[in-house]
């Protein structure tokens, strides 16, 4: 019996050593696999970051190209109406309209339609109610918007004959109305009718006047056709 026990001890010891060896090898290879997986994950994250960076750069370049294309398009539309704008070239005016429209999240072709409806691109235009300039702003409205949204202040009413001042304030006013009503049709009608009068019409339930809105939409379609976007 003792002899059997003596023989079994070396075998058990060898088995223990073998099992320990297998565990050690397994642990070693697991570490290698984990290391490789970690490296692969890190590389994958690096590649993903690079792809995101490239995508952002491409989007930025695409945005620049879209902006430039719109400016050239609006310039071509403006050139068909050929009115003097106080020293501004059609390119200057186009750049101003597109940049201000995009800043206020407005369609520049809709802005062109409003200008066409309001003044036919005549910067000296004055209405019988005293609205002035390209986008036909009342001095009181212009002062209010200059305090609220636009990055321009006016001291005298005749500053509204300046195309840059008028367009910045006019686009600011249209944007203000779009935000106020969250309804393009109501915003356009309010641009002509005034927010107070629009409120009375809506409360009375008698229906809204359609003539001005229809003119703007007709001119909007005209602008799109001139830009081959219709």
Backbone as CSV, one residue per row, in Angstrom:
resi,resn,N_x,N_y,N_z,CA_x,CA_y,CA_z,C_x,C_y,C_z
1,UNK,0.829,-1.205,0.000,0.000,0.000,0.000,0.858,1.247,0.000
2,UNK,1.906,1.215,0.861,2.824,2.348,0.920,3.539,2.533,-0.408
3,UNK,3.843,1.434,-1.048,4.531,1.509,-2.347,3.654,2.198,-3.377
4,UNK,2.362,1.878,-3.315,1.430,2.512,-4.263,1.348,4.007,-4.007
5,UNK,1.308,4.338,-2.684,1.247,5.762,-2.330,2.500,6.486,-2.794
6,UNK,3.648,5.818,-2.637,4.912,6.429,-3.051,4.930,6.661,-4.562
7,UNK,4.359,5.711,-5.301,4.314,5.869,-6.757,3.327,6.962,-7.179
8,UNK,2.230,7.104,-6.417,1.178,8.069,-6.774,1.621,9.505,-6.555
9,UNK,2.495,9.711,-5.546,2.903,11.086,-5.231,3.593,11.786,-6.412
10,UNK,4.590,11.127,-7.056,5.214,11.796,-8.210,4.224,12.084,-9.338
11,UNK,3.293,11.149,-9.526,2.293,11.353,-10.587,1.415,12.558,-10.268
12,UNK,0.976,12.625,-9.006,0.140,13.756,-8.584,0.901,15.064,-8.713
13,UNK,2.193,14.988,-8.333,3.021,16.191,-8.434,3.168,16.625,-9.890
14,UNK,3.395,15.633,-10.759,3.533,15.939,-12.181,2.236,16.519,-12.752
15,UNK,1.114,15.931,-12.315,-0.174,16.450,-12.776,-0.390,17.888,-12.308
16,UNK,0.007,18.144,-11.062,-0.142,19.505,-10.515,0.711,20.494,-11.295
17,UNK,1.965,20.054,-11.561,2.864,20.920,-12.328,2.314,21.156,-13.731
18,UNK,1.792,20.085,-14.333,1.252,20.196,-15.689,0.042,21.134,-15.733
19,UNK,-0.844,20.950,-14.731,-2.033,21.817,-14.658,-1.623,23.265,-14.446
20,UNK,-0.635,23.469,-13.554,-0.143,24.821,-13.297,0.445,25.426,-14.577
21,UNK,1.174,24.563,-15.327,1.773,25.021,-16.583,0.694,25.440,-17.583
22,UNK,-0.352,24.594,-17.671,-1.449,24.915,-18.583,-2.136,26.222,-18.190
23,UNK,-2.341,26.391,-16.885,-2.968,27.626,-16.407,-2.102,28.839,-16.717
24,UNK,-0.785,28.667,-16.524,0.145,29.770,-16.784,0.150,30.133,-18.266
25,UNK,0.199,29.082,-19.114,0.167,29.327,-20.562,-1.135,30.014,-20.965
26,UNK,-2.239,29.502,-20.399,-3.544,30.084,-20.705,-3.609,31.553,-20.285
27,UNK,-3.093,31.826,-19.085,-3.065,33.201,-18.580,-2.216,34.095,-19.482
28,UNK,-1.069,33.540,-19.921,-0.156,34.290,-20.787,-0.832,34.650,-22.108
29,UNK,-1.470,33.653,-22.722,-2.120,33.898,-24.009,-3.338,34.818,-23.877
30,UNK,-4.053,34.683,-22.742,-5.182,35.585,-22.512,-4.719,37.032,-22.421
31,UNK,-3.585,37.222,-21.755,-3.027,38.573,-21.654,-2.635,39.120,-23.026
32,UNK,-2.036,38.237,-23.842,-1.655,38.656,-25.200,-2.893,39.036,-26.013
33,UNK,-3.932,38.180,-25.911,-5.171,38.446,-26.644,-5.803,39.754,-26.183
34,UNK,-5.853,39.936,-24.847,-6.432,41.170,-24.309,-5.630,42.390,-24.740
35,UNK,-4.305,42.229,-24.756,-3.441,43.338,-25.173,-3.702,43.693,-26.632
36,UNK,-3.788,42.633,-27.457,-4.039,42.859,-28.883,-5.422,43.470,-29.117
37,UNK,-6.416,42.954,-28.365,-7.761,43.500,-28.499,-7.806,44.960,-28.074
38,UNK,-7.083,45.250,-26.981,-7.018,46.637,-26.514,-6.383,47.537,-27.550
39,UNK,-5.308,47.045,-28.163,-4.643,47.825,-29.209,-5.536,48.019,-30.413
40,UNK,-6.247,46.943,-30.781,-7.156,47.037,-31.920,-8.296,48.023,-31.639
41,UNK,-8.811,47.973,-30.396,-9.890,48.888,-30.024,-9.407,50.335,-30.057
42,UNK,-8.187,50.543,-29.560,-7.615,51.890,-29.561,-7.426,52.398,-30.986
43,UNK,-6.917,51.502,-31.862,-6.734,51.883,-33.261,-8.075,52.166,-33.936
44,UNK,-9.081,51.335,-33.579,-10.408,51.542,-34.159,-10.977,52.895,-33.743
45,UNK,-10.759,53.250,-32.463,-11.227,54.548,-31.984,-10.500,55.693,-32.681
46,UNK,-9.182,55.498,-32.898,-8.406,56.516,-33.609,-8.920,56.695,-35.032
47,UNK,-9.182,55.562,-35.696,-9.692,55.619,-37.068,-11.069,56.286,-37.118
48,UNK,-11.903,55.950,-36.109,-13.231,56.548,-36.057,-13.141,58.059,-35.854
49,UNK,-12.222,58.478,-34.976,-12.022,59.913,-34.735,-11.562,60.617,-36.007
50,UNK,-10.646,59.943,-36.738,-10.164,60.520,-37.992,-11.298,60.639,-39.009
51,UNK,-12.141,59.599,-39.065,-13.262,59.615,-40.006,-14.250,60.729,-39.661
52,UNK,-14.512,60.910,-38.349,-15.410,61.982,-37.911,-14.829,63.335,-38.287
53,UNK,-13.507,63.481,-38.073,-12.832,64.739,-38.402,-12.918,65.029,-39.898
54,UNK,-12.668,64.000,-40.709,-12.748,64.164,-42.165,-14.175,64.518,-42.585
55,UNK,-15.157,63.836,-41.967,-16.559,64.102,-42.283,-16.941,65.542,-41.942
56,UNK,-16.463,66.018,-40.793,-16.752,67.401,-40.390,-16.129,68.399,-41.357
57,UNK,-14.902,68.107,-41.793,-14.236,68.992,-42.748,-14.971,69.005,-44.085
58,UNK,-15.416,67.814,-44.524,-16.159,67.737,-45.784,-17.473,68.511,-45.691
59,UNK,-18.163,68.363,-44.546,-19.417,69.094,-44.354,-19.181,70.601,-44.357
60,UNK,-18.079,71.019,-43.724,-17.749,72.453,-43.691,-17.474,72.977,-45.098
61,UNK,-16.723,72.185,-45.888,-16.429,72.597,-47.263,-17.697,72.606,-48.115
62,UNK,-18.560,71.606,-47.887,-19.827,71.545,-48.624,-20.697,72.759,-48.284
63,UNK,-20.679,73.142,-47.013,-21.447,74.309,-46.577,-20.929,75.585,-47.243
64,UNK,-19.604,75.698,-47.339,-19.007,76.862,-48.002,-19.405,76.915,-49.474
65,UNK,-19.392,75.747,-50.122,-19.755,75.697,-51.540,-21.225,76.050,-51.743
66,UNK,-22.088,75.553,-50.836,-23.514,75.874,-50.923,-23.736,77.368,-50.761
67,UNK,-23.028,77.950,-49.788,-23.138,79.392,-49.548,-22.689,80.181,-50.781
68,UNK,-21.527,79.818,-51.324,-20.994,80.527,-52.494,-21.930,80.397,-53.691
69,UNK,-22.491,79.199,-53.876,-23.421,78.976,-54.988,-24.664,79.841,-54.841
70,UNK,-25.181,79.926,-53.607,-26.365,80.757,-53.366,-26.075,82.232,-53.614
71,UNK,-24.905,82.687,-53.178,-24.541,84.092,-53.389,-24.505,84.410,-54.883
72,UNK,-23.867,83.546,-55.661,-23.795,83.764,-57.112,-25.181,83.714,-57.747
73,UNK,-26.007,82.809,-57.256,-27.364,82.666,-57.773,-28.187,83.924,-57.491
74,UNK,-28.114,84.400,-56.246,-28.853,85.610,-55.862,-28.319,86.827,-56.616
75,UNK,-27.008,86.875,-56.822,-26.424,87.967,-57.613,-27.026,88.007,-59.014
76,UNK,-27.148,86.825,-59.631,-27.708,86.770,-60.986,-29.167,87.228,-61.002
77,UNK,-29.912,86.861,-59.957,-31.309,87.303,-59.869,-31.380,88.818,-59.723
78,UNK,-30.549,89.361,-58.830,-30.543,90.810,-58.607,-30.184,91.574,-59.876
79,UNK,-29.283,91.000,-60.665,-28.838,91.698,-61.884,-29.970,91.852,-62.893
80,UNK,-31.003,91.005,-62.799,-32.136,91.124,-63.728,-33.012,92.333,-63.401
81,UNK,-32.889,92.840,-62.168,-33.702,94.003,-61.776,-32.905,95.302,-61.859
82,UNK,-31.614,95.213,-61.941,-30.663,96.301,-62.213,-31.075,97.675,-61.672
83,UNK,-31.091,97.807,-60.365,-31.309,99.103,-59.725,-30.072,99.480,-58.926
84,UNK,-29.782,100.760,-58.866,-28.634,101.238,-58.092,-28.905,101.048,-56.602
85,UNK,-27.894,100.556,-55.895,-28.046,100.315,-54.459,-27.021,101.099,-53.648
86,UNK,-26.840,102.343,-54.006,-26.002,103.233,-53.218,-24.559,102.815,-53.096
87,UNK,-23.968,102.435,-54.195,-22.560,102.059,-54.170,-22.313,100.581,-53.955
88,UNK,-23.342,99.837,-53.539,-23.191,98.386,-53.388,-23.282,97.711,-54.750
89,UNK,-22.393,96.780,-55.008,-22.504,95.974,-56.223,-23.563,94.904,-55.999
90,UNK,-24.008,94.289,-57.083,-24.968,93.189,-56.936,-24.355,92.046,-56.137
91,UNK,-23.038,91.861,-56.261,-22.365,90.825,-55.474,-22.401,91.170,-53.985
92,UNK,-22.153,92.432,-53.663,-22.222,92.868,-52.262,-23.614,92.625,-51.687
93,UNK,-24.620,93.023,-52.449,-26.002,92.886,-51.989,-26.392,91.416,-51.865
94,UNK,-25.962,90.609,-52.822,-26.256,89.172,-52.775,-25.617,88.529,-51.551
95,UNK,-24.355,88.874,-51.299,-23.654,88.332,-50.127,-24.387,88.723,-48.848
96,UNK,-24.822,89.965,-48.769,-25.531,90.453,-47.586,-26.841,89.696,-47.379
97,UNK,-27.622,89.554,-48.440,-28.922,88.879,-48.331,-28.757,87.421,-47.922
98,UNK,-27.822,86.721,-48.552,-27.634,85.300,-48.246,-27.077,85.108,-46.839
99,UNK,-26.071,85.883,-46.473,-25.455,85.710,-45.151,-26.437,86.052,-44.032
100,UNK,-27.203,87.142,-44.195,-28.183,87.514,-43.167,-29.332,86.501,-43.111
101,UNK,-29.760,86.016,-44.259,-30.833,85.010,-44.292,-30.405,83.735,-43.580
102,UNK,-29.206,83.277,-43.862,-28.717,82.050,-43.239,-28.520,82.244,-41.740
103,UNK,-28.075,83.428,-41.353,-27.873,83.710,-39.928,-29.192,83.623,-39.161
104,UNK,-30.272,84.029,-39.828,-31.594,84.027,-39.186,-32.446,82.830,-39.615
105,UNK,-31.813,81.859,-40.273,-32.503,80.628,-40.681,-33.704,80.915,-41.597
106,UNK,-33.496,81.828,-42.537,-34.533,82.161,-43.512,-34.090,81.752,-44.914
107,UNK,-35.065,81.519,-45.764,-34.815,81.209,-47.174,-34.476,82.518,-47.899
108,UNK,-33.271,82.657,-48.460,-32.917,83.910,-49.141,-33.819,84.230,-50.325
109,UNK,-34.398,83.196,-50.954,-35.299,83.437,-52.080,-36.635,84.007,-51.598
110,UNK,-37.030,83.639,-50.387,-38.224,84.244,-49.792,-37.950,85.708,-49.446
111,UNK,-36.757,85.991,-48.950,-36.374,87.378,-48.663,-36.408,88.207,-49.948
112,UNK,-35.878,87.663,-51.027,-35.943,88.354,-52.326,-37.388,88.619,-52.736
113,UNK,-38.257,87.646,-52.478,-39.671,87.800,-52.835,-40.317,88.927,-52.031
114,UNK,-39.961,89.034,-50.754,-40.500,90.115,-49.919,-40.005,91.471,-50.427
115,UNK,-38.714,91.552,-50.756,-38.161,92.811,-51.280,-38.850,93.199,-52.590
116,UNK,-39.026,92.222,-53.470,-39.699,92.487,-54.758,-41.126,92.983,-54.520
117,UNK,-41.833,92.366,-53.587,-43.213,92.749,-53.297,-43.286,94.128,-52.657
118,UNK,-42.364,94.397,-51.745,-42.412,95.640,-50.970,-41.944,96.859,-51.763
119,UNK,-40.840,96.741,-52.475,-40.239,97.937,-53.081,-39.776,97.760,-54.520
120,UNK,-39.913,96.558,-55.064,-39.358,96.261,-56.397,-37.886,96.649,-56.482
121,UNK,-37.175,96.447,-55.378,-35.731,96.688,-55.280,-35.363,98.173,-55.397
122,UNK,-36.316,99.045,-55.084,-36.060,100.486,-55.074,-35.737,100.912,-53.639
123,UNK,-34.489,101.230,-53.378,-34.070,101.542,-52.007,-34.611,102.881,-51.520
124,UNK,-35.105,103.725,-52.426,-35.661,105.034,-52.050,-37.182,104.986,-51.853
125,UNK,-37.758,103.809,-51.968,-39.214,103.685,-51.897,-39.750,104.081,-50.509
126,UNK,-40.863,104.838,-50.520,-41.553,105.231,-49.280,-43.051,104.990,-49.489
127,UNK,-43.670,104.268,-48.553,-45.102,103.985,-48.681,-45.926,105.154,-48.147
128,UNK,-47.241,105.104,-48.394,-48.118,106.168,-47.890,-48.260,106.130,-46.368
129,UNK,-47.776,105.045,-45.751,-47.792,104.957,-44.286,-46.430,105.274,-43.674
130,UNK,-45.460,105.578,-44.541,-44.145,105.962,-44.044,-43.130,104.842,-43.961
131,UNK,-43.471,103.648,-44.493,-42.496,102.550,-44.532,-41.423,102.880,-45.562
132,UNK,-40.187,102.538,-45.242,-39.061,103.043,-46.038,-38.109,101.941,-46.491
133,UNK,-37.504,102.189,-47.665,-36.397,101.372,-48.130,-36.779,100.063,-48.782
134,UNK,-35.770,99.239,-49.015,-35.942,97.991,-49.763,-37.004,97.075,-49.160
135,UNK,-36.996,96.927,-47.833,-37.931,96.012,-47.183,-39.062,96.756,-46.481
136,UNK,-39.195,98.063,-46.807,-40.337,98.882,-46.366,-40.611,98.750,-44.861
137,UNK,-39.691,99.272,-44.091,-39.813,99.242,-42.635,-40.295,100.583,-42.110
138,UNK,-41.224,100.541,-41.173,-41.594,101.744,-40.444,-40.472,102.067,-39.462
139,UNK,-40.135,103.332,-39.275,-39.039,103.681,-38.365,-39.204,103.099,-36.960
140,UNK,-40.437,103.111,-36.440,-40.666,102.552,-35.104,-40.380,101.060,-35.048
141,UNK,-40.814,100.346,-36.068,-40.544,98.902,-36.142,-39.050,98.642,-36.259
142,UNK,-38.385,99.441,-37.078,-36.939,99.276,-37.269,-36.188,99.478,-35.956
143,UNK,-36.592,100.495,-35.192,-35.922,100.742,-33.907,-36.164,99.587,-32.939
144,UNK,-37.377,99.065,-32.937,-37.705,97.943,-32.049,-36.856,96.722,-32.393
145,UNK,-36.758,96.411,-33.677,-35.990,95.239,-34.100,-34.503,95.445,-33.851
146,UNK,-34.027,96.666,-34.032,-32.599,96.922,-33.788,-32.252,96.661,-32.331
147,UNK,-33.212,96.878,-31.434,-32.990,96.595,-30.010,-33.145,95.109,-29.699
148,UNK,-33.956,94.399,-30.487,-34.283,93.008,-30.187,-33.335,91.992,-30.821
149,UNK,-33.082,92.134,-32.115,-32.390,91.052,-32.814,-31.217,91.497,-33.673
150,UNK,-31.394,92.509,-34.464,-30.387,92.828,-35.478,-29.172,93.507,-34.858
151,UNK,-28.032,93.312,-35.503,-26.774,93.870,-34.990,-26.513,95.247,-35.583
152,UNK,-27.549,96.078,-35.618,-27.407,97.431,-36.155,-28.376,98.349,-35.411
153,UNK,-27.930,99.549,-35.116,-28.769,100.540,-34.447,-29.003,101.717,-35.390
154,UNK,-30.189,102.272,-35.337,-30.481,103.440,-36.171,-30.828,104.631,-35.277
155,UNK,-30.391,105.794,-35.696,-30.681,107.034,-34.968,-31.652,107.924,-35.735
156,UNK,-31.591,107.821,-37.069,-32.457,108.651,-37.904,-33.223,107.757,-38.881
157,UNK,-34.429,108.183,-39.196,-35.272,107.392,-40.097,-34.646,107.234,-41.475
158,UNK,-33.944,108.274,-41.947,-33.393,108.193,-43.305,-32.274,107.162,-43.435
159,UNK,-31.808,106.621,-42.322,-30.822,105.536,-42.387,-31.422,104.277,-42.999
160,UNK,-32.754,104.216,-43.020,-33.422,103.056,-43.614,-33.308,103.034,-45.132
161,UNK,-32.838,104.117,-45.731,-32.575,104.111,-47.172,-31.249,103.419,-47.496
162,UNK,-30.445,103.197,-46.471,-29.187,102.473,-46.676,-29.505,100.986,-46.840
163,UNK,-29.125,100.358,-47.959,-29.480,98.955,-48.203,-28.996,97.995,-47.114
164,UNK,-27.794,98.210,-46.608,-27.254,97.302,-45.593,-28.092,97.367,-44.326
165,UNK,-28.354,98.580,-43.854,-29.165,98.766,-42.646,-30.565,98.207,-42.840
166,UNK,-31.172,98.515,-43.979,-32.546,98.100,-44.239,-32.678,96.586,-44.324
167,UNK,-31.756,95.955,-45.021,-31.842,94.500,-45.188,-31.583,93.778,-43.870
168,UNK,-30.614,94.248,-43.108,-30.353,93.613,-41.811,-31.571,93.703,-40.900
169,UNK,-32.182,94.888,-40.847,-33.349,95.071,-39.990,-34.578,94.365,-40.558
170,UNK,-34.742,94.393,-41.884,-35.883,93.728,-42.509,-35.843,92.223,-42.316
171,UNK,-34.679,91.628,-42.504,-34.532,90.184,-42.288,-34.700,89.868,-40.804
172,UNK,-34.172,90.744,-39.945,-34.365,90.555,-38.509,-35.835,90.586,-38.127
173,UNK,-36.595,91.486,-38.755,-38.032,91.591,-38.471,-38.785,90.362,-38.974
174,UNK,-38.482,89.929,-40.186,-39.141,88.741,-40.733,-38.823,87.513,-39.884
175,UNK,-37.586,87.404,-39.441,-37.197,86.290,-38.571,-37.943,86.351,-37.238
176,UNK,-38.071,87.547,-36.701,-38.815,87.747,-35.448,-40.256,87.261,-35.598
177,UNK,-40.880,87.586,-36.715,-42.264,87.167,-36.960,-42.367,85.659,-37.166
178,UNK,-41.395,85.081,-37.854,-41.379,83.622,-38.037,-41.297,82.919,-36.685
179,UNK,-40.445,83.423,-35.811,-40.314,82.831,-34.478,-41.582,83.052,-33.652
180,UNK,-42.173,84.209,-33.796,-43.354,84.575,-33.003,-44.553,83.688,-33.341
181,UNK,-44.772,83.449,-34.625,-45.969,82.721,-35.053,-45.715,81.249,-35.362
182,UNK,-44.456,80.911,-35.639,-44.134,79.539,-36.051,-45.052,79.100,-37.197
183,UNK,-45.351,80.047,-38.079,-46.264,79.812,-39.194,-45.879,80.800,-40.291
184,UNK,-45.365,80.283,-41.393,-44.843,81.165,-42.440,-45.916,82.097,-42.998
185,UNK,-47.098,81.573,-43.234,-48.170,82.397,-43.804,-48.539,83.538,-42.863
186,UNK,-48.713,83.231,-41.584,-49.055,84.268,-40.608,-47.935,85.296,-40.489
187,UNK,-46.695,84.827,-40.528,-45.550,85.740,-40.417,-45.510,86.708,-41.595
188,UNK,-45.752,86.202,-42.795,-45.721,87.055,-43.990,-46.875,88.058,-43.970
189,UNK,-48.052,87.602,-43.577,-49.192,88.525,-43.486,-48.924,89.588,-42.425
190,UNK,-48.350,89.187,-41.286,-48.040,90.136,-40.213,-46.982,91.138,-40.648
191,UNK,-46.088,90.736,-41.532,-45.065,91.659,-42.033,-45.726,92.857,-42.708
192,UNK,-46.816,92.599,-43.388,-47.544,93.666,-44.086,-48.618,94.311,-43.210
193,UNK,-49.347,93.494,-42.480,-50.509,93.958,-41.719,-50.136,94.507,-40.344
194,UNK,-49.059,93.960,-39.791,-48.670,94.307,-38.426,-49.178,93.248,-37.457
195,UNK,-48.386,92.889,-36.441,-48.796,91.855,-35.488,-50.112,92.168,-34.777
196,UNK,-50.320,93.442,-34.415,-51.556,93.812,-33.722,-52.784,93.578,-34.580
197,UNK,-52.731,93.991,-35.821,-53.864,93.793,-36.734,-54.085,92.320,-37.052
198,UNK,-53.003,91.566,-37.162,-53.150,90.126,-37.397,-53.842,89.470,-36.207
199,UNK,-53.453,89.865,-35.011,-54.080,89.295,-33.814,-55.589,89.563,-33.811
200,UNK,-55.984,90.776,-34.163,-57.410,91.118,-34.210,-58.147,90.269,-35.243
201,UNK,-57.502,90.074,-36.401,-58.126,89.257,-37.454,-58.301,87.812,-36.994
202,UNK,-57.272,87.287,-36.350,-57.343,85.905,-35.879,-58.410,85.752,-34.801
203,UNK,-58.531,86.736,-33.935,-59.524,86.677,-32.857,-60.948,86.833,-33.378
204,UNK,-61.093,87.624,-34.429,-62.438,87.861,-34.973,-62.968,86.661,-35.742
205,UNK,-62.046,85.852,-36.268,-62.457,84.676,-37.034,-63.054,85.013,-38.384
206,UNK,-62.778,86.218,-38.874,-63.359,86.646,-40.158,-62.517,86.230,-41.361
207,UNK,-61.376,85.623,-41.107,-60.498,85.233,-42.206,-59.410,86.253,-42.432
208,UNK,-58.293,85.796,-42.918,-57.134,86.665,-43.111,-57.094,87.212,-44.533
209,UNK,-56.604,88.442,-44.702,-56.428,88.979,-46.063,-55.373,88.173,-46.815
210,UNK,-55.639,87.892,-48.065,-54.780,86.997,-48.835,-53.957,87.701,-49.912
211,UNK,-54.289,88.953,-50.227,-53.677,89.609,-51.386,-52.164,89.717,-51.239
212,UNK,-51.705,90.255,-50.111,-50.267,90.448,-49.917,-49.536,89.106,-49.905
213,UNK,-50.076,88.150,-49.172,-49.440,86.828,-49.096,-49.340,86.202,-50.485
214,UNK,-50.397,86.333,-51.273,-50.397,85.767,-52.630,-49.330,86.424,-53.503
215,UNK,-49.151,87.748,-53.340,-48.119,88.454,-54.107,-46.724,87.956,-53.736
216,UNK,-46.497,87.794,-52.437,-45.184,87.313,-51.990,-44.915,85.917,-52.541
217,UNK,-45.910,85.042,-52.481,-45.724,83.679,-52.973,-45.520,83.657,-54.490
218,UNK,-46.210,84.554,-55.189,-46.012,84.656,-56.642,-44.583,85.091,-56.946
219,UNK,-44.101,86.077,-56.205,-42.723,86.538,-56.404,-41.705,85.496,-55.937
220,UNK,-42.077,84.713,-54.951,-41.194,83.631,-54.506,-41.013,82.611,-55.625
221,UNK,-42.118,82.266,-56.266,-42.029,81.336,-57.402,-41.210,81.947,-58.535
222,UNK,-41.335,83.254,-58.713,-40.533,83.942,-59.730,-39.047,83.825,-59.414
223,UNK,-38.685,84.057,-58.158,-37.274,83.966,-57.763,-36.738,82.552,-57.972
224,UNK,-37.547,81.578,-57.641,-37.116,80.191,-57.840,-36.953,79.872,-59.319
225,UNK,-37.849,80.413,-60.143,-37.739,80.151,-61.587,-36.498,80.828,-62.165
226,UNK,-36.177,82.022,-61.667,-34.967,82.712,-62.125,-33.703,81.986,-61.688
227,UNK,-33.811,81.231,-60.607,-32.646,80.486,-60.117,-32.665,79.036,-60.583
228,UNK,-33.658,78.694,-61.419,-33.817,77.317,-61.926,-34.081,76.322,-60.806
229,UNK,-34.749,76.780,-59.729,-35.080,75.888,-58.626,-36.560,75.524,-58.603
230,UNK,-37.332,76.099,-59.476,-38.775,75.837,-59.482,-39.061,74.408,-59.931
